[in-house]
Amino acid sequence: MIDGGEAIRKLALNVVRYTGLAPLAKPFVGGIGAILMLHRVTATPEKPDSVNRHLNIAPEFLDAVIADMKANGYAFVTLDEAIERIKAGGKGGQFAAITADDAYRDNMTEALPVLEKHGAPVTIYVAPGLINGAADLWWEAVEDIVNARDQLTLPTPQGRMKIDCSTPGKKLQAIARLQAYLTLEVREEDQRAVLRELARSNGIELDGPLQSTLMNWDEIRTIAGHPLVTIGAHTVNHRNLKRLPEIDARHEVDDVRRILQAELGEVPRHFAYPYGYASAVGSREVGLVRDAGYASAVTTRHGVLRAEHANFLQALPRISVNGRYQSVAHIRTMLSGVTTPLANAGKMVVTI
């Protein structure tokens, strides 16, 4: 099912594409490069019709995107080199850095062979709590809980609420309701306990398959030694920093460096904000990351890179390469820079 927002975004991309505006505008608004954002990369997703399927792309599509970008003059570089190129104002030609959030196992088994084929580096952002099992892939868990029942009981401060999950349409509504409940109504610190109680009270077991979608520490250590791979930090527990008290947000930003150094023997230089949108990242969060000493930090705000980003290295935008837009033409349009102001109320230099 395509939601209304997705349909509007695709319509805008197609209008820009078919009017020929993108290639004409690229020399003026295309910026100096881009940071690409991936999550899952697999040809065989466990739940191909999942509400979270937008997080996945096929390896063949990743291959096609990289090949097309290389043919159009992009050099694929490490994030360290990308930062140096930003500081130099983009001298040396257009460049791209690839990033992947959450350390999904298919990044190693299916994405890495594509990256090796092209010699394209990648930075993989790790949240230790997700790897240890101390934090949950709650967006996957919510879907599994809803799909397992025709009716759920949601305990809220106002009392127990019945949620109808009896039809595909009702399940989509239920997933949206639970996502809003966990991310807007429940304190960030309480999210896991509330999710676990929701699962328990409805007879759902959360451990097991959800955790197996991520790499374990041995696999992360192995991939960290690959010449194309850099490991970055993604907070300790993949929490929305803006919803946390400052002391807890600082813990998430600072302690992840210590944990990753203990596990991998190296202090991470690069950071990705969980969620990364406006309600998850503000000036306080950027300040915490800067104070912690990270060389860069990326959001999920849509945009190409510009020379002005040298002053905003802890608030860099990315181009999401995701399941909604598995079209090389769509990625070309995004890289043209035309969609950057369209997605950001006219802003060309996108930060927070």
LUMGU-464569 format. One record per residue: z, x negated, y of N, C-alpha, C, O in turn; residue in one letter. Coordinates in steps of 0.05 Angstrom, whole numbers, padded with zeros to 5 digits, always signed. Layout:
<doros>
ZXYZXYZXYZXYa...
</doros>
This chain:
<doros>
+00000-00017-00024+00000+00000+00000+00000-00018+00025+00015-00037+00026m-00016-00011+00045-00018-00026+00070-00002-00010+00091-00008+00013+00096i+00017-00023+00103+00033-00009+00124+00016-00007+00150-00004-00022+00153d+00025+00010+00168+00011+00014+00193+00008-00012+00209-00013-00017+00220g+00030-00027+00211+00029-00052+00226+00009-00071+00215-00005-00085+00230g+00008-00073+00188-00011-00091+00175-00040-00083+00181-00057-00100+00187e-00045-00057+00181-00072-00047+00186-00080-00054+00215-00103-00061+00220a-00062-00051+00234-00068-00057+00262-00074-00087+00265-00093-00094+00279i-00057-00104+00252-00062-00133+00254-00089-00141+00243-00103-00157+00254r-00096-00129+00220-00122-00135+00208-00145-00125+00225-00166-00138+00227k-00141-00102+00237-00162-00092+00255-00166-00111+00278-00189-00117+00285l-00144-00120+00290-00146-00139+00313-00161-00165+00304-00178-00175+00319a-00153-00175+00281-00166-00199+00271-00196-00195+00267-00212-00212+00274l-00203-00172+00256-00232-00167+00251-00247-00162+00277-00270-00171+00279n-00235-00150+00297-00248-00146+00322-00254-00173+00335-00276-00178+00345v-00234-00190+00335-00238-00217+00347-00259-00232+00332-00276-00246+00343v-00258-00230+00305-00278-00244+00289-00306-00235+00293-00324-00251+00298r-00310-00209+00292-00338-00199+00292-00350-00198+00320-00374-00196+00323y-00333-00200+00341-00344-00202+00368-00352-00231+00374-00364-00236+00395t-00345-00250+00357-00351-00278+00362-00334-00291+00383-00340-00312+00393g-00311-00278+00389-00294-00288+00410-00279-00313+00402-00275-00331+00418l-00271-00314+00376-00254-00336+00367-00267-00364+00371-00254-00381+00384a-00291-00369+00361-00302-00396+00365-00308-00402+00394-00307-00426+00402p-00315-00382+00410-00320-00387+00438-00294-00394+00453-00295-00411+00471l-00272-00382+00445-00247-00386+00459-00232-00411+00449-00215-00422+00463a-00238-00420+00425-00223-00442+00413-00221-00467+00430-00199-00478+00433k-00242-00476+00443-00239-00500+00460-00220-00497+00483-00209-00517+00494p-00214-00472+00491-00197-00467+00514-00168-00459+00506-00149-00466+00520f-00165-00446+00482-00139-00436+00475-00130-00446+00447-00109-00438+00437v-00146-00463+00434-00140-00471+00407-00118-00491+00404-00109-00496+00381g-00109-00502+00426-00087-00521+00424-00094-00547+00411-00118-00554+00409g-00074-00562+00402-00079-00589+00391-00076-00590+00361-00083-00609+00348i-00065-00569+00349-00061-00568+00320-00045-00544+00312-00041-00525+00328g-00035-00544+00287-00020-00521+00277-00002-00530+00255-00007-00550+00241a+00020-00515+00252+00037-00518+00228+00033-00493+00211+00038-00471+00221i+00025-00497+00187+00021-00474+00169+00047-00468+00154+00062-00486+00147l+00052-00443+00149+00076-00434+00135+00068-00420+00109+00053-00401+00108m+00079-00430+00087+00076-00419+00060+00103-00409+00050+00124-00418+00059l+00103-00392+00030+00126-00386+00014+00119-00390-00015+00121-00412-00025h+00109-00370-00028+00101-00372-00056+00071-00378-00059+00055-00368-00043r+00064-00394-00079+00036-00400-00084+00033-00398-00115+00039-00416-00129v+00022-00375-00124+00019-00372-00153-00004-00353-00159-00008-00333-00145t-00019-00358-00180-00040-00341-00189-00030-00318-00206-00044-00299-00211a-00005-00320-00215+00007-00299-00232+00034-00290-00222+00054-00296-00235t+00035-00276-00200+00061-00266-00190+00074-00247-00210+00060-00231-00223p+00100-00249-00213+00114-00232-00232+00111-00202-00225+00110-00185-00243e+00110-00196-00199+00108-00168-00190+00085-00166-00170+00089-00166-00146k+00060-00164-00181+00037-00164-00163+00036-00141-00143+00022-00143-00123p+00050-00119-00149+00050-00096-00131+00076-00094-00115+00082-00074-00103d+00091-00116-00114+00116-00117-00101+00114-00112-00071+00094-00119-00059s+00135-00101-00059+00136-00097-00030+00137-00125-00017+00131-00127+00007v+00146-00145-00032+00147-00172-00021+00122-00189-00028+00123-00214-00026n+00101-00176-00037+00077-00191-00046+00064-00207-00023+00049-00226-00028r+00070-00199+00002+00059-00214+00024+00069-00243+00025+00056-00260+00038h+00091-00249+00011+00101-00276+00011+00085-00295-00007+00089-00319-00007l+00067-00283-00023+00052-00299-00042+00022-00301-00035+00010-00282-00026n+00011-00325-00040-00018-00329-00039-00027-00342-00065-00010-00354-00079i-00052-00340-00071-00063-00352-00095-00069-00382-00089-00077-00388-00067a-00066-00399-00109-00073-00427-00105-00102-00431-00096-00107-00449-00080p-00120-00414-00106-00148-00417-00098-00152-00412-00069-00170-00423-00056e-00136-00394-00057-00138-00388-00029-00127-00412-00013-00139-00419+00008f-00105-00424-00021-00095-00447-00008-00116-00470-00008-00120-00483+00012l-00128-00473-00031-00150-00493-00034-00172-00488-00014-00182-00506+00000d-00181-00462-00012-00203-00455+00006-00195-00459+00036-00211-00468+00052a-00170-00453+00043-00161-00456+00071-00161-00486+00078-00171-00493+00100v-00150-00502+00061-00149-00531+00068-00177-00543+00069-00183-00558+00088i-00194-00536+00050-00221-00546+00051-00236-00538+00076-00250-00554+00088a-00233-00513+00084-00246-00503+00108-00236-00517+00133-00251-00524+00151d-00210-00520+00134-00198-00534+00158-00207-00563+00159-00214-00573+00181m-00208-00576+00137-00218-00604+00136-00247-00605+00145-00255-00623+00160k-00263-00586+00136-00291-00585+00144-00294-00580+00174-00315-00588+00186a-00274-00568+00186-00275-00562+00215-00260-00582+00231-00253-00577+00254n-00254-00605+00219-00243-00628+00234-00213-00631+00235-00203-00649+00249g-00198-00615+00220-00169-00618+00219-00161-00641+00201-00171-00644+00179y-00142-00657+00210-00130-00678+00194-00103-00667+00184-00087-00658+00201a-00098-00668+00158-00072-00659+00148-00052-00682+00148-00057-00703+00136f-00030-00678+00161-00011-00700+00166+00017-00691+00158+00023-00668+00155v+00035-00711+00155+00063-00705+00151+00075-00693+00176+00064-00695+00198t+00098-00680+00173+00111-00668+00196+00120-00690+00215+00120-00686+00240l+00128-00713+00205+00135-00735+00223+00112-00743+00240+00114-00747+00264d+00088-00745+00228+00064-00753+00244+00056-00730+00263+00048-00735+00285e+00060-00705+00254+00054-00683+00272+00071-00684+00297+00061-00679+00319a+00096-00691+00294+00114-00693+00317+00104-00715+00336+00104-00711+00360i+00096-00737+00325+00086-00759+00341+00060-00751+00356+00056-00758+00379e+00043-00736+00342+00018-00727+00355+00024-00707+00377+00010-00707+00398r+00044-00690+00373+00051-00671+00395+00061-00687+00419+00053-00682+00442i+00078-00707+00414+00088-00723+00436+00065-00738+00451+00067-00743+00475k+00044-00744+00436+00021-00759+00448+00001-00740+00460-00020-00748+00468a+00007-00714+00461-00011-00695+00473-00035-00688+00456-00055-00678+00466g-00033-00693+00430-00055-00686+00412-00077-00707+00410-00099-00701+00400g-00072-00731+00421-00093-00752+00419-00098-00758+00389-00079-00760+00373k-00123-00762+00383-00130-00767+00355-00143-00744+00341-00150-00745+00318g-00146-00721+00355-00160-00698+00343-00141-00677+00332-00116-00681+00331g-00152-00655+00324-00136-00633+00315-00123-00640+00288-00135-00653+00271q-00099-00630+00284-00084-00637+00260-00069-00612+00250-00066-00592+00265f-00061-00613+00225-00045-00592+00214-00024-00604+00196-00028-00623+00182a+00000-00591+00196+00021-00598+00178+00028-00573+00161+00028-00551+00172a+00032-00576+00136+00038-00554+00118+00068-00553+00112+00080-00574+00107i+00080-00530+00114+00108-00526+00107+00111-00503+00087+00094-00485+00086t+00132-00504+00072+00138-00483+00052+00167-00477+00052+00184-00496+00050a+00175-00452+00054+00203-00444+00056+00214-00436+00029+00201-00423+00013d+00239-00444+00024+00256-00434+00003+00255-00449-00024+00272-00445-00041d+00236-00467-00028+00234-00483-00052+00228-00467-00077+00242-00470-00097a+00208-00450-00075+00199-00435-00099+00187-00455-00119+00174-00474-00112y+00193-00449-00145+00183-00467-00166+00153-00470-00166+00142-00491-00173r+00139-00448-00159+00109-00450-00160+00098-00469-00138+00075-00478-00140d+00115-00476-00118+00107-00497-00099+00101-00523-00114+00083-00538-00107n+00117-00528-00135+00114-00553-00151+00092-00549-00172+00075-00567-00176m+00091-00527-00186+00074-00524-00209+00045-00515-00201+00026-00523-00215t+00042-00500-00179+00016-00490-00173+00005-00499-00145-00019-00503-00142e+00023-00502-00126+00014-00511-00099+00009-00541-00098-00011-00550-00087a+00027-00556-00110+00025-00586-00109-00001-00596-00119-00013-00614-00107l-00012-00587-00142-00038-00597-00151-00060-00592-00130-00078-00609-00127p-00059-00570-00115-00079-00565-00094-00075-00586-00072-00095-00597-00061v-00050-00591-00064-00045-00610-00043-00053-00638-00051-00063-00653-00035l-00049-00645-00076-00057-00671-00086-00088-00674-00085-00098-00695-00078e-00102-00653-00092-00131-00653-00091-00141-00661-00063-00160-00675-00060k-00127-00651-00042-00136-00655-00015-00120-00678-00001-00126-00684+00022h-00100-00689-00014-00083-00709-00001-00069-00697+00023-00065-00711+00043g-00060-00672+00021-00047-00658+00043-00017-00658+00039-00007-00648+00019a-00002-00670+00058+00028-00670+00055+00040-00643+00060+00027-00625+00071p+00064-00640+00050+00079-00615+00054+00108-00620+00058+00119-00639+00046v+00121-00604+00075+00150-00605+00079+00161-00579+00066+00153-00557+00074t+00179-00582+00047+00191-00560+00034+00220-00557+00044+00236-00576+00041i+00227-00534+00055+00253-00529+00066+00272-00517+00045+00265-00496+00033y+00294-00529+00041+00313-00522+00019+00339-00511+00031+00351-00523+00049v+00348-00488+00021+00374-00477+00026+00391-00482+00001+00387-00467-00018a+00410-00501+00002+00425-00507-00022+00439-00483-00035+00441-00482-00060p+00448-00464-00019+00461-00440-00030+00443-00424-00049+00452-00414-00069g+00418-00423-00042+00399-00409-00059+00395-00424-00086+00392-00412-00107l+00395-00451-00084+00391-00467-00108+00416-00466-00126+00414-00464-00150i+00439-00467-00114+00465-00467-00129+00472-00439-00139+00488-00436-00157n+00459-00418-00129+00467-00391-00136+00489-00380-00119+00499-00358-00125g+00497-00395-00098+00518-00385-00080+00507-00364-00061+00523-00349-00048a+00481-00364-00057+00467-00344-00040+00446-00330-00057+00436-00341-00077a+00438-00307-00049+00418-00291-00064+00392-00289-00049+00390-00289-00025d+00371-00287-00065+00345-00278-00054+00347-00248-00051+00336-00232-00067l+00361-00239-00030+00369-00211-00028+00345-00193-00026+00346-00170-00035w+00323-00202-00013+00300-00185-00010+00287-00178-00037+00276-00157-00040w+00289-00197-00056+00279-00192-00083+00299-00174-00098+00291-00156-00112e+00325-00179-00094+00346-00164-00107+00345-00134-00099+00348-00117-00116a+00341-00129-00074+00339-00101-00064+00317-00087-00078+00320-00064-00087v+00294-00099-00081+00271-00086-00094+00278-00081-00123+00271-00059-00134e+00290-00100-00137+00297-00096-00165+00317-00074-00169+00315-00058-00187d+00336-00072-00150+00356-00051-00152+00343-00023-00149+00348-00005-00164i+00326-00021-00129+00313+00005-00124+00294+00012-00147+00294+00035-00156v+00279-00007-00157+00260-00001-00179+00274+00006-00205+00261+00018-00223n+00299-00001-00208+00313+00004-00233+00325+00032-00235+00335+00041-00256a+00326+00047-00213+00339+00073-00212+00323+00094-00198+00306+00087-00180r+00327+00119-00205+00315+00141-00191+00333+00151-00168+00324+00165-00150d+00358+00143-00169+00377+00149-00147+00398+00128-00146+00408+00118-00166q+00405+00120-00121+00425+00100-00116+00448+00112-00100+00444+00131-00085l+00471+00100-00103+00494+00107-00086+00500+00083-00069+00506+00061-00079t+00499+00087-00043+00505+00066-00024+00532+00070-00011+00535+00090+00004l+00551+00053-00016+00578+00056-00003+00576+00046+00025+00569+00023+00030p+00582+00063+00045+00582+00055+00073+00609+00063+00085+00624+00077+00073t+00615+00052+00109+00640+00059+00122+00643+00089+00127+00665+00099+00130p+00621+00103+00128+00621+00132+00132+00624+00148+00106+00625+00173+00106q+00624+00134+00084+00625+00147+00058+00602+00139+00040+00585+00123+00048g+00602+00150+00016+00581+00143-00004+00556+00159+00002+00556+00184+00005r+00533+00145+00004+00508+00158+00011+00489+00157-00013+00486+00136-00026m+00477+00180-00020+00458+00182-00041+00430+00175-00030+00422+00185-00010k+00416+00157-00045+00389+00149-00037+00370+00156-00059+00373+00147-00082i+00350+00172-00052+00329+00181-00071+00309+00158-00076+00297+00149-00057d+00305+00150-00101+00286+00130-00109+00267+00140-00130+00257+00125-00147c+00262+00166-00131+00249+00179-00154+00219+00176-00154+00206+00180-00175s+00206+00170-00131+00177+00167-00130+00170+00141-00116+00187+00129-00103t+00146+00131-00120+00138+00107-00106+00142+00107-00076+00152+00088-00064p+00136+00130-00063+00140+00133-00035+00170+00132-00028+00178+00119-00008g+00187+00145-00044+00215+00145-00039+00227+00117-00043+00246+00109-00030k+00216+00102-00062+00225+00075-00067+00220+00057-00043+00237+00041-00036k+00196+00060-00031+00190+00044-00007+00210+00051+00015+00219+00033+00029l+00216+00076+00019+00235+00084+00039+00263+00074+00033+00278+00065+00051q+00270+00074+00007+00297+00064-00001+00299+00034+00004+00320+00025+00013a+00278+00019-00002+00278-00010+00002+00281-00015+00032+00297-00033+00040i+00266-00001+00049+00268-00005+00078+00296+00002+00088+00307-00011+00105a+00308+00023+00076+00335+00031+00085+00356+00010+00077+00373+00003+00093r+00354-00001+00053+00373-00021+00044+00369-00047+00059+00389-00061+00066l+00345-00054+00065+00340-00079+00081+00352-00076+00108+00364-00095+00118q+00348-00053+00121+00360-00049+00147+00391-00049+00146+00404-00061+00163a+00402-00037+00125+00431-00037+00121+00442-00065+00119+00462-00071+00132y+00429-00082+00103+00439-00109+00098+00435-00128+00121+00451-00146+00125l+00414-00123+00136+00408-00143+00158+00416-00133+00185+00416-00149+00204t+00423-00108+00188+00430-00098+00215+00459-00086+00216+00472-00088+00236l+00467-00073+00194+00492-00059+00194+00515-00074+00182+00538-00071+00190e+00509-00091+00162+00530-00107+00149+00532-00134+00163+00511-00145+00170v+00556-00144+00166+00559-00171+00177+00544-00191+00159+00544-00189+00135r+00532-00211+00172+00518-00231+00157+00536-00245+00136+00527-00250+00113e+00561-00250+00143+00579-00263+00125+00586-00245+00101+00594-00255+00080e+00583-00219+00104+00590-00200+00082+00566-00192+00066+00569-00177+00046d+00542-00200+00073+00518-00190+00061+00518-00194+00030+00511-00175+00016q+00525-00218+00021+00524-00223-00008+00543-00205-00023+00536-00193-00043r+00568-00202-00013+00588-00186-00027+00579-00157-00028+00583-00144-00048a+00567-00147-00006+00558-00119-00005+00535-00115-00024+00534-00095-00039v+00516-00135-00025+00494-00133-00043+00503-00133-00072+00494-00117-00089l+00522-00151-00078+00532-00152-00106+00547-00127-00114+00544-00118-00137r+00562-00115-00096+00576-00090-00102+00556-00067-00105+00559-00050-00123e+00535-00067-00089+00514-00047-00092+00501-00049-00120+00497-00029-00133l+00495-00073-00128+00483-00077-00155+00502-00069-00177+00495-00055-00195a+00528-00078-00174+00547-00072-00195+00552-00043-00198+00553-00032-00220r+00555-00029-00175+00561+00000-00176+00538+00016-00187+00541+00039-00195s+00514+00004-00187+00491+00018-00198+00481+00007-00224+00459+00012-00233n+00498-00011-00236+00492-00021-00263+00470-00041-00264+00456-00043-00284g+00466-00057-00243+00445-00077-00241+00456-00105-00243+00476-00111-00230i+00444-00122-00260+00452-00150-00262+00433-00167-00245+00409-00167-00249e+00444-00182-00226+00428-00197-00207+00422-00225-00217+00401-00236-00210l+00439-00237-00233+00435-00265-00241+00412-00267-00261+00407-00249-00276d+00400-00291-00262+00379-00296-00282+00352-00298-00271+00346-00319-00258g+00334-00278-00275+00307-00281-00267+00302-00288-00237+00284-00303-00231p+00319-00277-00219+00316-00282-00191+00319-00312-00185+00303-00324-00170l+00339-00324-00198+00344-00352-00193+00322-00370-00205+00317-00391-00194q+00310-00361-00227+00289-00377-00240+00264-00380-00223+00247-00396-00230s+00261-00364-00203+00237-00367-00186+00239-00391-00167+00219-00399-00155t+00263-00403-00165+00266-00426-00148+00269-00451-00164+00276-00450-00188l+00262-00474-00152+00267-00500-00165+00297-00504-00169+00313-00495-00153m+00304-00519-00190+00332-00528-00192+00334-00556-00179+00314-00567-00170n+00359-00567-00179+00363-00592-00165+00347-00615-00178+00336-00633-00164w+00345-00615-00205+00330-00637-00218+00300-00635-00209+00288-00656-00205d+00290-00611-00207+00262-00608-00199+00258-00616-00170+00238-00628-00162e+00278-00609-00153+00276-00616-00125+00277-00646-00122+00263-00658-00106i+00295-00659-00138+00296-00688-00137+00270-00701-00145+00261-00721-00134r+00258-00690-00166+00232-00700-00175+00210-00697-00154+00196-00716-00148t+00208-00673-00142+00187-00669-00123+00192-00684-00097+00173-00691-00083i+00218-00689-00091+00224-00704-00066+00214-00732-00068+00209-00745-00047a+00210-00743-00092+00200-00769-00095+00169-00771-00094+00158-00793-00096g+00156-00748-00092+00127-00748-00091+00118-00758-00063+00130-00751-00043h+00097-00775-00062+00089-00786-00037+00079-00766-00016+00078-00772+00008p+00072-00742-00025+00062-00721-00006+00084-00702+00003+00079-00685+00020l+00108-00705-00008+00129-00685-00004+00152-00696+00013+00162-00718+00009v+00160-00680+00033+00184-00684+00049+00202-00660+00045+00192-00637+00045t+00228-00665+00042+00247-00643+00039+00261-00639+00066+00272-00657+00078i+00260-00614+00075+00273-00606+00100+00296-00587+00095+00301-00579+00072g+00312-00581+00115+00335-00564+00113+00329-00535+00122+00314-00530+00140a+00342-00516+00108+00337-00488+00113+00364-00473+00115+00366-00450+00105h+00384-00486+00127+00412-00477+00128+00424-00480+00100+00410-00486+00081t+00450-00476+00099+00464-00478+00073+00458-00453+00056+00452-00455+00032v+00460-00429+00068+00459-00404+00053+00437-00385+00061+00439-00361+00056n+00417-00395+00075+00394-00378+00084+00405-00354+00100+00398-00331+00094h+00421-00360+00120+00432-00338+00136+00418-00336+00163+00407-00356+00174r+00418-00312+00174+00409-00307+00201+00429-00319+00221+00450-00307+00225n+00422-00342+00233+00441-00356+00249+00451-00340+00273+00474-00343+00282l+00433-00325+00284+00439-00310+00309+00460-00289+00304+00474-00280+00323k+00463-00280+00279+00483-00259+00273+00510-00271+00265+00529-00256+00260r+00512-00298+00265+00537-00311+00257+00553-00319+00282+00542-00325+00303l+00580-00320+00279+00596-00333+00300+00588-00362+00302+00577-00374+00283p+00591-00374+00325+00581-00401+00330+00592-00421+00310+00577-00439+00301e+00617-00419+00303+00629-00438+00284+00615-00437+00257+00611-00458+00244i+00608-00413+00248+00594-00409+00222+00565-00418+00224+00555-00430+00205d+00553-00412+00247+00525-00421+00250+00523-00451+00251+00505-00463+00239a+00542-00464+00264+00543-00493+00265+00547-00505+00237+00534-00525+00230r+00564-00492+00221+00568-00501+00193+00541-00499+00177+00534-00518+00163h+00527-00478+00181+00501-00475+00166+00481-00496+00174+00466-00506+00157e+00481-00504+00199+00462-00524+00209+00470-00552+00203+00453-00569+00195v+00496-00558+00205+00506-00585+00202+00510-00592+00172+00501-00614+00163d+00523-00575+00157+00531-00582+00130+00508-00584+00111+00510-00597+00091d+00486-00570+00117+00463-00572+00099+00453-00601+00098+00442-00610+00078v+00455-00616+00120+00447-00644+00120+00464-00660+00101+00453-00676+00085r+00490-00656+00101+00508-00670+00083+00502-00664+00054+00502-00681+00037r+00497-00638+00048+00492-00630+00021+00466-00641+00011+00465-00652-00012i+00445-00640+00027+00419-00650+00018+00420-00681+00015+00408-00692-00003l+00435-00694+00032+00438-00723+00029+00452-00730+00003+00445-00748-00011q+00473-00714-00004+00488-00719-00028+00470-00714-00053+00473-00729-00073a+00453-00694-00052+00437-00687-00075+00412-00705-00077+00403-00711-00099e+00401-00713-00054+00375-00726-00055+00375-00755-00045+00356-00770-00047l+00398-00763-00033+00400-00790-00024+00388-00796+00003+00385-00819+00011g+00380-00775+00018+00367-00779+00044+00374-00756+00062+00375-00733+00054e+00379-00762+00087+00386-00742+00107+00360-00728+00116+00341-00742+00124v+00359-00701+00115+00335-00688+00124+00331-00690+00154+00350-00688+00170p+00306-00694+00162+00299-00697+00191+00288-00671+00203+00287-00668+00227r+00280-00652+00186+00267-00629+00195+00281-00603+00186+00293-00603+00164h+00279-00582+00202+00294-00558+00197+00276-00533+00200+00258-00533+00217f+00282-00513+00184+00268-00487+00188+00290-00465+00191+00308-00464+00174a+00287-00449+00211+00306-00427+00215+00300-00405+00195+00277-00396+00193y+00320-00396+00179+00315-00372+00162+00306-00348+00179+00317-00343+00201p+00287-00334+00170+00274-00311+00183+00258-00320+00207+00234-00315+00208y+00270-00333+00226+00255-00347+00247+00243-00330+00269+00230-00341+00287g+00249-00304+00269+00238-00287+00290+00259-00285+00313+00280-00297+00311y+00253-00269+00333+00269-00269+00358+00298-00261+00353+00316-00272+00366a+00303-00243+00334+00330-00234+00329+00345-00253+00311+00368-00247+00303s+00333-00275+00303+00346-00294+00286+00349-00322+00299+00365-00338+00291a+00333-00326+00320+00333-00352+00334+00333-00348+00364+00315-00336+00375v+00353-00359+00377+00354-00359+00406+00361-00386+00417+00361-00406+00402g+00368-00388+00442+00374-00414+00455+00398-00427+00442+00399-00451+00440s+00418-00411+00434+00442-00422+00422+00435-00437+00396+00444-00459+00391r+00418-00424+00379+00411-00435+00354+00394-00461+00357+00398-00480+00342e+00376-00460+00376+00360-00484+00382+00378-00507+00391+00374-00530+00383v+00398-00500+00407+00417-00521+00416+00433-00533+00393+00438-00557+00392g+00441-00516+00374+00456-00526+00351+00439-00545+00334+00449-00566+00325l+00414-00538+00331+00396-00555+00315+00391-00581+00329+00390-00602+00317v+00387-00579+00355+00382-00604+00371+00407-00622+00370+00405-00646+00366r+00431-00610+00373+00455-00625+00372+00460-00639+00345+00471-00660+00343d+00450-00626+00324+00454-00637+00297+00435-00661+00292+00440-00676+00273a+00415-00665+00309+00399-00689+00307+00373-00685+00292+00360-00705+00285g+00364-00661+00287+00339-00657+00273+00315-00664+00292+00315-00658+00316y+00296-00678+00280+00272-00686+00296+00254-00662+00303+00240-00663+00323a+00255-00641+00286+00239-00618+00291+00252-00593+00278+00269-00596+00260s+00244-00570+00288+00252-00545+00275+00230-00525+00280+00218-00524+00301a+00225-00509+00259+00204-00489+00260+00215-00461+00258+00235-00456+00244v+00202-00443+00273+00208-00414+00272+00187-00401+00255+00171-00414+00242t+00187-00374+00255+00165-00359+00243+00148-00346+00265+00132-00329+00259t+00153-00353+00290+00137-00342+00312+00108-00351+00308+00103-00374+00301r+00089-00333+00313+00061-00339+00309+00050-00355+00332+00053-00347+00355h+00037-00377+00326+00024-00392+00348+00014-00419+00339+00023-00431+00320g-00006-00429+00354-00016-00456+00351+00001-00475+00367+00017-00466+00384v-00002-00501+00362+00013-00521+00377-00002-00529+00402-00027-00531+00402l+00013-00535+00423+00001-00545+00448+00017-00570+00457+00039-00575+00447r+00005-00585+00474+00018-00610+00483+00046-00604+00495+00064-00620+00494a+00048-00580+00507+00074-00573+00520+00097-00571+00499+00120-00572+00507e+00090-00568+00474+00111-00566+00454+00127-00592+00451+00147-00593+00437h+00118-00614+00463+00134-00639+00463+00161-00634+00475+00180-00649+00469a+00164-00614+00492+00190-00607+00504+00205-00586+00488+00228-00578+00495n+00194-00577+00465+00206-00556+00449+00204-00562+00419+00196-00545+00403f+00210-00587+00412+00207-00595+00384+00225-00581+00365+00221-00582+00340l+00247-00569+00375+00265-00554+00357+00259-00524+00358+00276-00508+00351q+00235-00516+00368+00228-00488+00369+00198-00485+00366+00184-00474+00384a+00187-00496+00344+00158-00496+00341+00148-00472+00326+00160-00463+00307l+00125-00461+00335+00114-00438+00321+00098-00446+00296+00092-00470+00293p+00091-00427+00280+00074-00433+00256+00053-00411+00253+00055-00390+00264r+00033-00418+00237+00013-00399+00228+00020-00391+00199+00019-00408+00182i+00026-00366+00194+00033-00357+00168+00008-00353+00150-00009-00338+00157s+00007-00368+00128-00014-00365+00109-00002-00348+00087+00012-00358+00069v-00007-00322+00088+00007-00304+00069-00011-00284+00056-00035-00283+00062n+00000-00268+00039-00015-00249+00022-00028-00227+00038-00046-00213+00027g-00020-00222+00062-00033-00201+00078-00061-00209+00087-00078-00192+00092r-00065-00235+00090-00089-00244+00103-00103-00265+00087-00109-00287+00096y-00108-00259+00061-00121-00279+00044-00151-00279+00049-00168-00271+00032q-00158-00287+00073-00186-00290+00081-00188-00315+00099-00173-00318+00118s-00206-00333+00091-00209-00357+00106-00217-00350+00135-00209-00364+00154v-00233-00329+00138-00242-00321+00165-00218-00313+00182-00217-00319+00206a-00198-00299+00170-00174-00292+00185-00159-00317+00194-00150-00318+00217h-00156-00337+00177-00142-00361+00184-00157-00376+00206-00144-00386+00225i-00183-00377+00204-00199-00389+00226-00193-00376+00253-00190-00389+00273r-00192-00349+00252-00187-00334+00277-00159-00341+00288-00156-00345+00312t-00139-00342+00270-00112-00349+00280-00112-00378+00291-00100-00382+00312m-00126-00396+00278-00127-00424+00288-00142-00427+00314-00138-00447+00328l-00159-00408+00320-00173-00409+00345-00155-00407+00370-00163-00415+00392s-00131-00397+00365-00112-00393+00387-00114-00366+00401-00097-00360+00417g-00134-00351+00394-00137-00325+00407-00114-00306+00401-00106-00291+00418v-00104-00307+00376-00083-00289+00369-00055-00297+00378-00037-00281+00378t-00053-00322+00388-00027-00331+00398-00016-00314+00421+00006-00303+00419t-00032-00311+00443-00021-00293+00464-00021-00264+00456-00004-00249+00466p-00039-00255+00438-00038-00227+00430-00013-00220+00415-00003-00198+00418l-00002-00240+00400+00022-00235+00385+00048-00240+00401+00070-00235+00391a+00045-00252+00424+00069-00261+00439+00069-00252+00468+00076-00268+00486n+00060-00228+00473+00061-00216+00500+00048-00234+00521+00058-00237+00544a+00026-00247+00514+00011-00263+00533+00019-00293+00534+00006-00308+00548g+00040-00300+00520+00049-00328+00520+00030-00346+00505+00022-00340+00483k+00023-00369+00517+00006-00388+00503+00023-00410+00490+00017-00419+00468m+00045-00417+00503+00064-00437+00491+00087-00421+00479+00105-00413+00493v+00086-00418+00453+00105-00402+00439+00128-00419+00429+00125-00439+00415v+00153-00411+00437+00177-00425+00428+00195-00404+00415+00192-00397+00392t+00214-00393+00431+00232-00372+00421+00229-00348+00439+00243-00328+00434i
</doros>
